[in-house]
Amino acid sequence: MAADLEGEIVSADSAQVYRYLDIGTAKPTLREQQTVKHHLIDVIHPHEEFSVAEYKKLADEAIDDIYEKGKLPILCGGTGLYINAVTERFAFSSSGKNPQLRQQLDETAREKGLDHLYNLLKEVDPDSAQKIHPHDQKRIIRALEVYYTEGVLLSRQQKETLNRPSRFHLLLLGLNKPREELYRAIEQRTDSMMEKGFVEEVKWLLENYPAHAPGLNVLGYRQIRDYLQNLISYHEAVESIKKETRNYAKRQLTWFRRDERIRWFNPHETDLASLEKFITDFLQEKDTSGRIT
C-alpha cells in the first residue's frame, strides 16, 4: 500500500533501530525495504544508548527529506512515545544527558534496589511515577535525571507538550484484532521466531556485544540471553516471551486508545483497497502544500 500511495515508511519501533536485531523484532526484509524505502531502521549498534529526543531528530530529518522528494511520509510502528514525539511538539529536556548523575543513579539502584529509586520518584514527581512501571529502570532514572539536572518535572514537560499543536495534518490509523486472535498471533509469531533461528541470532550478539547491552534487554532478546546463560530453561524463555508480549500488546492498546483521533480498523474485516481509498480521500481533502503524515 505504501508504494501505491507513493510513500516512504518512517519506522516508529524502538527495537528495530538496533542493527543485527532482525528475527526477534520482525524487521522488514531487505526485499521489503527495497520495494518501499524505510527510515530509522538499523540506526545504532546493540551496545549504544538511544533516546526519544535522538529518535525525534532523525525522524524529523527523514520526514523533511521525504517531503522534499514529493512523497508521503508514513510513520509506522507500535512505540507510542516515538509516535508522539514526532507528531506532537514535544518539550524535551534542554540540558540533554547527564552521564555522571545517571551513573550515580545506576549505582544507587544496585546498592539499594530499584524500589528505592521508584519511591524517590514518587516523592519528587508523582505524576511521572504513576505513568512509569516500577521495574522500568531506564525511564525512572531518566525522570530523576531531568528533575535533578534542571529542577523541573518530567511530567510538567509532558503537559507542556500537550499545549503545542502538531506541525502536520494527521491521519492516525490503528489496526486491532479481537483479543483471542491477537494472542494466537503472538503465540504463532514467537514459535516462528524460534524456528527461524532466534537462538542463534542472540548467541551471535552475545559473542559480539556485552550481555547488558541495551539491545540485549529488548523483549525476547532478554529471555533468550538468560537461557543461553543458563539462568532459565528453553521452555521458560519461550513462555516468558509469549507472556510479556501479550502484556506489552495490552499496554500498547491502552496507550493508543487514549488518543481519540485514532481511527480503528480490524485487519481481517478491512480490505486494502478500501483502506487505501480512505487514505486517498483524506489526502485529497487537504491542501497539497500542507504537511501530512
Backbone as CSV, one residue per row, in Angstrom:
resi,resn,N_x,N_y,N_z,CA_x,CA_y,CA_z,C_x,C_y,C_z
1,MET,0.817,-1.207,0.000,0.000,0.000,0.000,0.855,1.264,0.000
2,ALA,1.969,1.231,0.734,2.839,2.408,0.802,3.341,2.786,-0.591
3,ALA,3.642,1.775,-1.421,4.118,2.040,-2.777,3.019,2.683,-3.613
4,ASP,1.779,2.190,-3.476,0.658,2.747,-4.231,0.389,4.190,-3.844
5,LEU,0.659,4.532,-2.577,0.439,5.896,-2.096,1.648,6.795,-2.352
6,GLU,2.662,6.252,-3.029,3.914,6.974,-3.266,4.488,7.472,-1.945
7,GLY,4.544,6.559,-0.991,5.035,6.920,0.323,6.333,6.237,0.690
8,GLU,6.940,6.722,1.744,8.103,6.083,2.347,7.812,5.911,3.827
9,ILE,8.301,4.820,4.401,7.973,4.473,5.777,9.042,4.994,6.732
10,VAL,8.576,5.630,7.798,9.447,6.043,8.898,9.099,5.134,10.074
11,SER,10.004,4.249,10.425,9.732,3.282,11.489,9.617,3.974,12.843
12,ALA,8.603,3.564,13.595,8.435,4.039,14.977,8.488,2.830,15.893
13,ASP,9.568,2.078,15.764,9.768,0.856,16.543,11.081,0.981,17.301
14,SER,11.001,0.973,18.628,12.183,1.208,19.453,13.160,0.044,19.444
15,ALA,12.777,-1.106,18.899,13.686,-2.253,18.809,14.346,-2.335,17.441
16,GLN,13.627,-1.906,16.392,14.167,-2.015,15.038,15.251,-0.983,14.752
17,VAL,15.469,-0.040,15.668,16.570,0.911,15.475,17.926,0.218,15.620
18,TYR,17.951,-0.958,16.274,19.211,-1.657,16.518,19.614,-2.529,15.327
19,ARG,20.872,-2.409,14.939,21.415,-3.312,13.925,21.516,-4.730,14.489
20,TYR,21.333,-5.699,13.624,21.507,-7.128,13.923,20.382,-7.717,14.771
21,LEU,19.425,-6.902,15.198,18.246,-7.434,15.879,17.162,-7.589,14.819
22,ASP,17.188,-8.714,14.137,16.341,-8.899,12.969,15.157,-9.836,13.217
23,ILE,15.455,-11.063,13.637,14.396,-12.057,13.793,13.452,-11.677,14.923
24,GLY,14.007,-11.300,16.058,13.192,-11.019,17.227,12.405,-9.733,17.159
25,THR,12.693,-8.870,16.176,11.956,-7.616,16.025,11.043,-7.634,14.808
26,ALA,11.017,-8.775,14.098,10.218,-8.884,12.868,10.548,-7.738,11.917
27,LYS,11.833,-7.463,11.786,12.294,-6.351,10.955,11.925,-6.596,9.485
28,PRO,11.541,-5.564,8.752,11.254,-5.749,7.323,12.438,-6.373,6.602
29,THR,12.151,-7.282,5.685,13.210,-7.945,4.932,13.876,-6.956,3.978
30,LEU,15.039,-7.333,3.463,15.730,-6.474,2.505,14.865,-6.230,1.278
31,ARG,14.130,-7.270,0.864,13.254,-7.114,-0.301,12.162,-6.093,-0.020
32,GLU,11.575,-6.160,1.169,10.532,-5.192,1.544,11.099,-3.780,1.612
33,GLN,12.320,-3.662,2.115,12.934,-2.345,2.219,13.346,-1.799,0.858
34,GLN,13.595,-2.698,-0.102,13.919,-2.260,-1.455,12.672,-1.856,-2.219
35,THR,11.543,-2.498,-1.890,10.281,-2.170,-2.549,9.789,-0.794,-2.127
36,VAL,9.844,-0.524,-0.815,9.471,0.777,-0.267,10.587,1.216,0.676
37,LYS,11.075,2.411,0.496,12.177,2.880,1.337,11.721,3.012,2.783
38,HIS,12.550,2.465,3.713,12.289,2.552,5.142,13.356,3.424,5.802
39,HIS,12.945,4.224,6.764,13.864,5.064,7.528,13.831,4.647,9.001
40,LEU,14.879,4.973,9.730,15.004,4.727,11.175,15.030,3.231,11.508
41,ILE,15.596,2.446,10.602,15.865,1.036,10.858,17.379,0.844,10.777
42,ASP,17.954,0.035,11.691,19.406,-0.210,11.714,20.179,1.093,11.895
43,VAL,19.781,1.864,12.888,20.391,3.170,13.125,21.611,3.080,14.040
44,ILE,21.547,2.216,15.068,22.615,2.143,16.065,23.013,0.700,16.321
45,HIS,24.168,0.534,16.989,24.640,-0.796,17.374,23.988,-1.213,18.695
46,PRO,23.903,-2.519,18.952,23.207,-3.013,20.148,23.744,-2.480,21.474
47,HIS,25.012,-2.065,21.518,25.564,-1.598,22.790,25.362,-0.103,23.013
48,GLU,24.744,0.602,22.055,24.591,2.056,22.142,23.247,2.445,22.746
49,GLU,23.266,3.558,23.486,22.038,4.125,24.030,21.352,4.957,22.945
50,PHE,20.041,5.064,23.046,19.287,5.828,22.045,18.073,6.437,22.727
51,SER,17.981,7.749,22.717,16.904,8.435,23.435,15.762,8.795,22.496
52,VAL,14.633,9.146,23.090,13.486,9.601,22.310,13.833,10.901,21.579
53,ALA,14.589,11.773,22.231,14.991,13.031,21.599,15.835,12.770,20.353
54,GLU,16.735,11.786,20.439,17.563,11.436,19.273,16.701,10.847,18.164
55,TYR,15.732,10.039,18.569,14.823,9.471,17.569,14.067,10.589,16.847
56,LYS,13.526,11.521,17.609,12.748,12.615,17.010,13.585,13.410,16.009
57,LYS,14.829,13.690,16.363,15.698,14.460,15.471,15.875,13.738,14.136
58,LEU,16.174,12.448,14.193,16.389,11.677,12.962,15.092,11.511,12.174
59,ALA,13.988,11.306,12.894,12.699,11.134,12.221,12.281,12.420,11.520
60,ASP,12.479,13.566,12.189,12.141,14.854,11.571,12.951,15.074,10.294
61,GLU,14.230,14.708,10.343,15.083,14.860,9.165,14.604,13.958,8.034
62,ALA,14.218,12.722,8.375,13.739,11.787,7.357,12.439,12.284,6.734
63,ILE,11.523,12.788,7.563,10.234,13.280,7.062,10.443,14.481,6.141
64,ASP,11.310,15.397,6.520,11.593,16.551,5.663,12.176,16.095,4.332
65,ASP,13.033,15.087,4.367,13.627,14.549,3.141,12.558,13.928,2.243
66,ILE,11.618,13.221,2.851,10.538,12.588,2.087,9.675,13.655,1.425
67,TYR,9.344,14.697,2.157,8.541,15.786,1.591,9.260,16.454,0.424
68,GLU,10.568,16.643,0.562,11.334,17.294,-0.499,11.298,16.492,-1.789
69,LYS,11.121,15.174,-1.664,11.028,14.312,-2.846,9.604,14.227,-3.380
70,GLY,8.678,14.949,-2.729,7.305,14.942,-3.182,6.551,13.682,-2.817
71,LYS,7.018,12.974,-1.799,6.374,11.729,-1.400,5.681,11.887,-0.046
72,LEU,4.958,10.837,0.333,4.166,10.854,1.559,4.897,10.124,2.682
73,PRO,5.173,10.790,3.794,5.785,10.093,4.933,4.723,9.299,5.691
74,ILE,5.029,8.032,5.968,4.112,7.150,6.689,4.829,6.679,7.949
75,LEU,4.413,7.211,9.079,5.001,6.845,10.366,4.316,5.565,10.833
76,CYS,5.100,4.514,11.034,4.507,3.197,11.245,5.249,2.448,12.346
77,GLY,4.515,2.000,13.369,5.137,1.236,14.442,4.333,1.334,15.716
78,GLY,4.744,0.571,16.716,3.963,0.482,17.932,4.554,1.164,19.145
79,THR,5.634,1.925,18.973,6.214,2.636,20.115,5.535,3.989,20.236
80,GLY,4.551,4.057,21.127,3.729,5.251,21.238,4.514,6.507,21.537
81,LEU,5.541,6.396,22.376,6.334,7.565,22.727,7.054,8.125,21.505
82,TYR,7.534,7.250,20.633,8.186,7.693,19.394,7.181,8.436,18.506
83,ILE,6.000,7.863,18.360,4.988,8.483,17.507,4.601,9.854,18.046
84,ASN,4.365,9.938,19.350,4.004,11.229,19.940,5.121,12.252,19.822
85,ALA,6.362,11.783,19.950,7.499,12.701,19.867,7.573,13.377,18.504
86,VAL,7.168,12.671,17.455,7.215,13.219,16.100,5.958,14.022,15.779
87,THR,4.791,13.486,16.109,3.556,14.137,15.697,3.171,15.316,16.579
88,GLU,3.662,15.328,17.815,3.394,16.448,18.710,4.676,17.256,18.910
89,ARG,4.533,18.453,19.411,5.709,19.300,19.658,6.236,19.011,21.058
90,PHE,6.983,17.933,21.167,7.483,17.503,22.464,8.383,18.552,23.096
91,ALA,8.201,18.780,24.389,9.048,19.701,25.153,10.173,18.899,25.790
92,PHE,11.206,18.657,25.027,12.298,17.840,25.531,13.190,18.616,26.484
93,SER,13.895,17.847,27.311,14.847,18.426,28.253,15.865,19.270,27.511
94,SER,16.161,20.429,28.060,17.090,21.350,27.399,18.550,20.980,27.613
95,SER,18.852,20.276,28.697,20.251,20.007,29.027,20.764,18.678,28.502
96,GLY,19.850,17.841,27.968,20.296,16.560,27.452,20.693,15.594,28.549
97,LYS,21.654,14.732,28.257,22.039,13.687,29.204,23.009,14.216,30.258
98,ASN,22.989,13.560,31.405,23.938,13.847,32.475,24.562,12.509,32.862
99,PRO,25.608,12.074,32.136,26.173,10.737,32.337,26.622,10.473,33.774
100,GLN,27.200,11.475,34.432,27.691,11.277,35.796,26.534,11.007,36.757
101,LEU,25.487,11.805,36.658,24.318,11.597,37.513,23.654,10.269,37.203
102,ARG,23.570,9.930,35.922,22.953,8.663,35.530,23.717,7.486,36.123
103,GLN,25.037,7.574,36.119,25.858,6.515,36.702,25.613,6.410,38.209
104,GLN,25.497,7.557,38.865,25.226,7.557,40.306,23.874,6.904,40.611
105,LEU,22.877,7.200,39.797,21.556,6.616,39.997,21.572,5.113,39.718
106,ASP,22.347,4.702,38.733,22.516,3.266,38.448,23.130,2.557,39.656
107,GLU,24.160,3.172,40.236,24.820,2.582,41.405,23.866,2.522,42.598
108,THR,23.049,3.551,42.747,22.067,3.552,43.834,21.066,2.413,43.654
109,ALA,20.661,2.185,42.419,19.722,1.095,42.143,20.340,-0.259,42.486
110,ARG,21.637,-0.407,42.195,22.307,-1.680,42.502,22.466,-1.868,44.015
111,GLU,22.797,-0.788,44.692,23.073,-0.882,46.126,21.804,-0.949,46.985
112,LYS,20.803,-0.137,46.628,19.612,-0.036,47.471,18.366,-0.631,46.831
113,GLY,18.487,-1.033,45.572,17.345,-1.610,44.880,16.585,-0.579,44.068
114,LEU,15.937,-1.051,43.004,15.185,-0.142,42.131,13.982,0.455,42.858
115,ASP,13.449,-0.278,43.833,12.314,0.241,44.612,12.659,1.572,45.281
116,HIS,13.924,1.688,45.725,14.359,2.926,46.385,14.252,4.102,45.417
117,LEU,14.718,3.908,44.177,14.645,4.990,43.200,13.198,5.298,42.839
118,TYR,12.382,4.249,42.713,10.985,4.465,42.338,10.245,5.244,43.437
119,ASN,10.522,4.919,44.676,9.901,5.655,45.782,10.369,7.109,45.806
120,LEU,11.632,7.309,45.442,12.163,8.670,45.362,11.438,9.451,44.276
121,LEU,11.204,8.789,43.131,10.485,9.445,42.041,9.054,9.781,42.454
122,LYS,8.421,8.884,43.211,7.057,9.150,43.679,7.008,10.388,44.565
123,GLU,8.097,10.648,45.299,8.145,11.818,46.169,8.305,13.114,45.371
124,VAL,9.211,13.101,44.370,9.519,14.348,43.663,8.611,14.583,42.456
125,ASP,8.139,13.513,41.824,7.317,13.662,40.615,6.280,12.542,40.570
126,PRO,5.255,12.613,41.413,4.263,11.535,41.498,3.521,11.284,40.187
127,ASP,3.323,12.330,39.377,2.619,12.138,38.102,3.424,11.246,37.158
128,SER,4.740,11.482,37.090,5.590,10.628,36.253,5.636,9.205,36.803
129,ALA,5.739,9.080,38.123,5.807,7.760,38.745,4.566,6.940,38.435
130,GLN,3.425,7.598,38.356,2.176,6.894,38.082,2.163,6.317,36.671
131,LYS,2.881,6.961,35.744,2.888,6.524,34.351,4.021,5.550,34.036
132,ILE,5.016,5.459,34.933,6.187,4.617,34.681,6.075,3.332,35.491
133,HIS,6.352,2.218,34.853,6.293,0.924,35.551,7.402,0.869,36.606
134,PRO,7.112,0.326,37.804,8.122,0.270,38.878,9.392,-0.489,38.504
135,HIS,9.345,-1.324,37.449,10.528,-2.082,37.038,11.257,-1.446,35.851
136,ASP,10.745,-0.331,35.365,11.347,0.320,34.197,12.476,1.240,34.660
137,GLN,13.643,0.637,34.902,14.763,1.392,35.476,15.190,2.547,34.585
138,LYS,15.212,2.328,33.281,15.683,3.359,32.362,14.835,4.627,32.459
139,ARG,13.516,4.477,32.462,12.636,5.647,32.497,12.595,6.281,33.888
140,ILE,12.714,5.464,34.933,12.768,6.011,36.293,13.991,6.910,36.439
141,ILE,15.131,6.400,35.995,16.367,7.172,36.090,16.296,8.432,35.232
142,ARG,15.700,8.329,34.052,15.600,9.498,33.178,14.752,10.594,33.827
143,ALA,13.625,10.201,34.455,12.763,11.193,35.111,13.490,11.872,36.259
144,LEU,14.254,11.088,37.034,15.031,11.670,38.133,16.151,12.553,37.599
145,GLU,16.745,12.138,36.495,17.831,12.905,35.882,17.329,14.290,35.462
146,VAL,16.158,14.343,34.853,15.591,15.631,34.444,15.339,16.509,35.670
147,TYR,14.806,15.911,36.720,14.487,16.675,37.928,15.745,17.240,38.577
148,TYR,16.748,16.388,38.786,17.946,16.839,39.497,18.838,17.727,38.634
149,THR,18.794,17.563,37.326,19.648,18.362,36.449,19.045,19.739,36.187
150,GLU,17.723,19.796,36.000,17.103,21.043,35.584,16.184,21.658,36.628
151,GLY,15.833,20.881,37.650,14.930,21.396,38.659,13.494,21.502,38.187
152,VAL,13.161,20.779,37.111,11.788,20.753,36.604,11.322,19.305,36.549
153,LEU,10.013,19.126,36.488,9.448,17.784,36.467,9.263,17.298,35.035
154,LEU,9.581,16.034,34.818,9.354,15.443,33.502,7.871,15.502,33.151
155,SER,7.017,15.284,34.138,5.568,15.328,33.891,5.134,16.720,33.442
156,ARG,5.810,17.751,33.956,5.469,19.122,33.546,5.850,19.343,32.078
157,GLN,7.015,18.833,31.683,7.414,18.944,30.281,6.398,18.263,29.373
158,GLN,5.899,17.106,29.818,4.929,16.372,29.014,3.616,17.125,28.913
159,LYS,3.214,17.811,29.994,1.989,18.606,29.952,2.154,19.791,29.004
160,GLU,3.354,20.382,28.983,3.609,21.489,28.067,3.498,21.022,26.623
161,THR,3.875,19.788,26.394,3.787,19.216,25.057,2.345,19.225,24.552
162,LEU,1.412,18.909,25.439,0.009,18.811,25.045,-0.544,20.136,24.540
163,ASN,0.074,21.245,24.930,-0.397,22.563,24.521,0.260,23.054,23.236
164,ARG,1.096,22.218,22.647,1.785,22.622,21.421,1.149,21.905,20.224
165,PRO,0.588,22.636,19.274,-0.061,21.991,18.129,0.962,21.287,17.230
166,SER,0.521,20.213,16.594,1.387,19.484,15.674,1.650,20.313,14.425
167,ARG,2.759,20.084,13.782,3.069,20.784,12.531,2.526,20.024,11.327
168,PHE,1.810,18.927,11.569,1.305,18.098,10.486,-0.219,18.068,10.452
169,HIS,-0.767,17.785,9.266,-2.156,17.349,9.149,-2.118,15.843,9.333
170,LEU,-2.685,15.368,10.421,-2.508,13.967,10.795,-3.711,13.109,10.441
171,LEU,-3.429,11.946,9.906,-4.415,10.889,9.783,-3.862,9.716,10.575
172,LEU,-4.466,9.434,11.726,-3.971,8.389,12.621,-4.829,7.145,12.466
173,LEU,-4.212,6.050,12.065,-4.917,4.794,11.846,-4.366,3.728,12.787
174,GLY,-5.270,2.953,13.369,-4.861,1.861,14.254,-5.464,0.551,13.786
175,LEU,-4.662,-0.507,13.843,-5.142,-1.844,13.489,-5.292,-2.653,14.765
176,ASN,-6.434,-3.274,14.933,-6.685,-4.030,16.156,-7.488,-5.287,15.846
177,LYS,-7.040,-6.400,16.405,-7.737,-7.667,16.260,-8.473,-7.990,17.559
178,PRO,-9.469,-8.854,17.497,-10.059,-9.364,18.746,-8.971,-10.002,19.597
179,ARG,-9.114,-9.911,20.911,-8.047,-10.335,21.814,-7.597,-11.777,21.572
180,GLU,-8.541,-12.683,21.365,-8.167,-14.078,21.150,-7.299,-14.229,19.906
181,GLU,-7.655,-13.522,18.835,-6.857,-13.571,17.604,-5.480,-12.963,17.828
182,LEU,-5.446,-11.863,18.573,-4.169,-11.204,18.847,-3.240,-12.137,19.614
183,TYR,-3.758,-12.770,20.656,-2.935,-13.667,21.464,-2.485,-14.884,20.655
184,ARG,-3.360,-15.376,19.789,-2.974,-16.506,18.941,-1.859,-16.103,17.970
185,ALA,-1.957,-14.889,17.448,-0.915,-14.394,16.541,0.421,-14.238,17.272
186,ILE,0.382,-13.811,18.543,1.605,-13.680,19.337,2.249,-15.042,19.557
187,GLU,1.424,-16.039,19.859,1.931,-17.411,20.044,2.609,-17.888,18.762
188,GLN,1.942,-17.695,17.637,2.468,-18.167,16.357,3.735,-17.416,15.974
189,ARG,3.749,-16.122,16.228,4.938,-15.331,15.880,6.144,-15.785,16.699
190,THR,5.930,-16.027,17.992,7.037,-16.472,18.847,7.578,-17.816,18.376
191,ASP,6.693,-18.755,18.086,7.129,-20.070,17.601,7.875,-19.934,16.276
192,SER,7.390,-19.033,15.416,8.050,-18.821,14.127,9.447,-18.229,14.307
193,MET,9.601,-17.309,15.260,10.910,-16.722,15.556,11.912,-17.795,15.958
194,MET,11.468,-18.716,16.800,12.359,-19.777,17.254,12.767,-20.673,16.084
195,GLU,11.814,-20.967,15.192,12.095,-21.824,14.036,13.053,-21.151,13.056
196,LYS,13.025,-19.817,13.011,13.868,-19.086,12.058,15.295,-18.879,12.555
197,GLY,15.585,-19.327,13.782,16.956,-19.211,14.279,17.185,-18.090,15.254
198,PHE,16.165,-17.768,16.053,16.279,-16.667,17.018,17.380,-16.937,18.046
199,VAL,17.488,-18.176,18.502,18.519,-18.511,19.495,19.907,-18.247,18.922
200,GLU,20.115,-18.637,17.665,21.422,-18.437,17.018,21.715,-16.946,16.856
201,GLU,20.684,-16.158,16.571,20.881,-14.717,16.432,21.355,-14.106,17.746
202,VAL,20.713,-14.486,18.850,21.089,-13.944,20.154,22.466,-14.458,20.569
203,LYS,22.759,-15.701,20.228,24.083,-16.253,20.551,25.173,-15.436,19.872
204,TRP,24.963,-15.071,18.610,25.939,-14.250,17.885,26.076,-12.878,18.556
205,LEU,24.964,-12.304,18.970,25.010,-10.996,19.633,25.822,-11.068,20.927
206,LEU,25.630,-12.136,21.695,26.372,-12.288,22.949,27.871,-12.471,22.703
207,GLU,28.217,-13.008,21.560,29.631,-13.205,21.221,30.288,-11.904,20.777
208,ASN,29.456,-10.913,20.431,29.999,-9.674,19.871,29.688,-8.422,20.685
209,TYR,28.775,-8.535,21.640,28.389,-7.379,22.436,28.212,-7.785,23.897
210,PRO,28.332,-6.837,24.832,28.148,-7.171,26.250,26.733,-7.675,26.528
211,ALA,26.610,-8.577,27.484,25.304,-9.151,27.812,24.333,-8.095,28.320
212,HIS,24.866,-6.996,28.909,23.998,-5.948,29.446,23.719,-4.852,28.418
213,ALA,24.122,-5.044,27.164,23.894,-4.031,26.131,22.401,-3.742,25.997
214,PRO,22.028,-2.489,25.729,20.603,-2.137,25.607,19.845,-3.024,24.625
215,GLY,20.485,-3.363,23.517,19.816,-4.201,22.526,19.469,-5.581,23.042
216,LEU,20.266,-6.081,23.980,20.016,-7.409,24.536,19.041,-7.366,25.704
217,ASN,18.536,-6.180,26.021,17.477,-6.047,27.019,16.105,-5.895,26.377
218,VAL,16.077,-5.917,25.043,14.804,-5.840,24.326,13.996,-7.102,24.593
219,LEU,12.681,-6.957,24.663,11.789,-8.095,24.893,12.105,-9.214,23.897
220,GLY,12.253,-10.397,24.392,12.604,-11.537,23.556,14.093,-11.810,23.616
221,TYR,14.886,-10.814,23.318,16.338,-10.955,23.387,16.782,-11.173,24.829
222,ARG,16.117,-10.504,25.746,16.439,-10.654,27.163,16.217,-12.101,27.627
223,GLN,15.104,-12.691,27.219,14.789,-14.053,27.644,15.751,-15.080,27.033
224,ILE,16.058,-14.921,25.750,16.976,-15.874,25.109,18.389,-15.695,25.647
225,ARG,18.777,-14.476,25.955,20.073,-14.239,26.606,20.139,-14.997,27.927
226,ASP,19.092,-14.903,28.732,19.082,-15.597,30.022,19.115,-17.114,29.835
227,TYR,18.460,-17.599,28.801,18.506,-19.044,28.509,19.928,-19.469,28.142
228,LEU,20.577,-18.694,27.283,21.933,-19.045,26.853,22.944,-18.929,27.990
229,GLN,22.607,-18.145,29.014,23.476,-18.016,30.180,23.070,-18.985,31.295
230,ASN,22.182,-19.940,30.929,21.740,-20.999,31.853,21.018,-20.452,33.083
231,LEU,20.373,-19.309,32.933,19.611,-18.744,34.046,18.170,-19.254,34.056
232,ILE,17.650,-19.592,32.886,16.317,-20.173,32.768,16.355,-21.256,31.696
233,SER,15.324,-22.088,31.661,15.257,-23.159,30.672,14.735,-22.618,29.338
234,TYR,14.879,-23.427,28.299,14.373,-23.032,26.977,12.864,-22.818,27.045
235,HIS,12.158,-23.729,27.678,10.698,-23.625,27.798,10.314,-22.359,28.559
236,GLU,11.028,-22.057,29.637,10.733,-20.847,30.409,10.963,-19.589,29.573
237,ALA,12.010,-19.615,28.745,12.302,-18.455,27.900,11.183,-18.216,26.900
238,VAL,10.744,-19.272,26.231,9.694,-19.143,25.220,8.383,-18.684,25.852
239,GLU,8.019,-19.298,26.971,6.769,-18.922,27.630,6.830,-17.493,28.161
240,SER,7.994,-17.068,28.624,8.137,-15.700,29.108,7.997,-14.699,27.971
241,ILE,8.559,-15.025,26.809,8.417,-14.143,25.641,6.948,-13.974,25.285
242,LYS,6.225,-15.088,25.254,4.806,-15.023,24.893,4.016,-14.208,25.912
243,LYS,4.276,-14.456,27.188,3.541,-13.757,28.237,3.844,-12.259,28.228
244,GLU,5.130,-11.899,28.140,5.486,-10.478,28.171,5.024,-9.757,26.911
245,THR,4.993,-10.478,25.780,4.496,-9.864,24.549,3.001,-9.597,24.653
246,ARG,2.263,-10.519,25.257,0.830,-10.282,25.479,0.621,-9.057,26.367
247,ASN,1.411,-8.972,27.442,1.289,-7.820,28.348,1.662,-6.519,27.643
248,TYR,2.696,-6.595,26.806,3.124,-5.404,26.066,2.035,-4.959,25.090
249,ALA,1.402,-5.922,24.442,0.327,-5.595,23.499,-0.831,-4.913,24.224
250,LYS,-1.144,-5.385,25.431,-2.214,-4.759,26.209,-1.848,-3.321,26.573
251,ARG,-0.582,-3.105,26.947,-0.151,-1.739,27.293,-0.191,-0.830,26.068
252,GLN,0.174,-1.379,24.902,0.108,-0.596,23.674,-1.319,-0.135,23.395
253,LEU,-2.268,-1.065,23.504,-3.659,-0.729,23.230,-4.171,0.314,24.221
254,THR,-3.787,0.163,25.486,-4.190,1.147,26.496,-3.654,2.526,26.145
255,TRP,-2.388,2.560,25.720,-1.744,3.827,25.351,-2.480,4.480,24.184
256,PHE,-2.691,3.727,23.097,-3.241,4.318,21.882,-4.740,4.601,21.987
257,ARG,-5.450,3.833,22.802,-6.889,4.070,22.922,-7.196,5.387,23.626
258,ARG,-6.206,5.944,24.312,-6.415,7.252,24.943,-6.507,8.368,23.908
259,ASP,-5.998,8.105,22.712,-5.978,9.117,21.651,-7.250,8.985,20.816
260,GLU,-8.165,9.927,21.003,-9.464,9.862,20.335,-9.361,10.150,18.838
261,ARG,-8.198,10.617,18.384,-8.046,10.918,16.954,-7.832,9.669,16.117
262,ILE,-7.452,8.577,16.742,-7.136,7.345,16.003,-8.407,6.696,15.479
263,ARG,-8.375,6.311,14.215,-9.488,5.597,13.602,-9.081,4.124,13.506
264,TRP,-9.880,3.270,14.122,-9.505,1.869,14.280,-10.101,0.993,13.189
265,PHE,-9.293,0.019,12.757,-9.722,-0.939,11.750,-9.341,-2.346,12.199
266,ASN,-10.210,-3.298,11.890,-9.862,-4.705,12.074,-9.258,-5.190,10.762
267,PRO,-7.983,-5.629,10.768,-7.335,-6.013,9.503,-8.035,-7.157,8.772
268,HIS,-8.800,-7.985,9.502,-9.496,-9.101,8.859,-10.819,-8.678,8.240
269,GLU,-11.309,-7.517,8.648,-12.604,-7.053,8.155,-12.463,-5.885,7.185
270,THR,-11.238,-5.433,6.945,-10.997,-4.283,6.075,-10.061,-4.689,4.942
271,ASP,-10.523,-4.580,3.706,-9.635,-4.922,2.585,-8.741,-3.729,2.282
272,LEU,-7.582,-4.023,1.710,-6.586,-2.988,1.459,-7.090,-1.900,0.522
273,ALA,-7.916,-2.291,-0.452,-8.424,-1.310,-1.418,-9.284,-0.259,-0.711
274,SER,-10.130,-0.706,0.219,-10.987,0.237,0.942,-10.166,1.157,1.838
275,LEU,-9.154,0.588,2.487,-8.307,1.385,3.366,-7.500,2.399,2.564
276,GLU,-7.007,1.965,1.402,-6.238,2.874,0.546,-7.120,4.021,0.065
277,LYS,-8.371,3.732,-0.297,-9.297,4.787,-0.733,-9.583,5.754,0.401
278,PHE,-9.722,5.224,1.618,-9.967,6.068,2.780,-8.822,7.065,2.960
279,ILE,-7.588,6.575,2.817,-6.420,7.441,2.970,-6.344,8.449,1.832
280,THR,-6.583,7.983,0.613,-6.512,8.866,-0.557,-7.537,9.989,-0.466
281,ASP,-8.752,9.660,-0.026,-9.792,10.682,0.127,-9.370,11.740,1.146
282,PHE,-8.738,11.281,2.226,-8.260,12.227,3.242,-7.206,13.159,2.657
283,LEU,-6.279,12.603,1.892,-5.216,13.418,1.308,-5.770,14.452,0.344
284,GLN,-6.770,14.068,-0.410,-7.342,14.983,-1.402,-8.089,16.130,-0.745
285,GLU,-8.535,15.919,0.499,-9.251,16.980,1.204,-8.313,18.060,1.702
286,LYS,-7.028,17.713,1.823,-6.055,18.645,2.412,-5.356,19.464,1.345
287,ASP,-4.921,20.637,1.742,-4.119,21.481,0.870,-2.859,20.718,0.496
288,THR,-2.558,20.597,-0.795,-1.389,19.829,-1.229,-0.084,20.411,-0.730
289,SER,-0.117,21.671,-0.312,1.107,22.272,0.221,1.290,21.966,1.694
290,GLY,0.252,21.429,2.331,0.330,21.124,3.748,1.107,19.859,3.977
291,ARG,1.589,19.708,5.183,2.368,18.527,5.526,1.470,17.496,6.203
292,ILE,1.452,16.330,5.656,0.562,15.294,6.140,1.377,14.059,6.492
293,THR,1.092,13.453,7.633,1.784,12.223,7.978,0.796,11.262,8.625
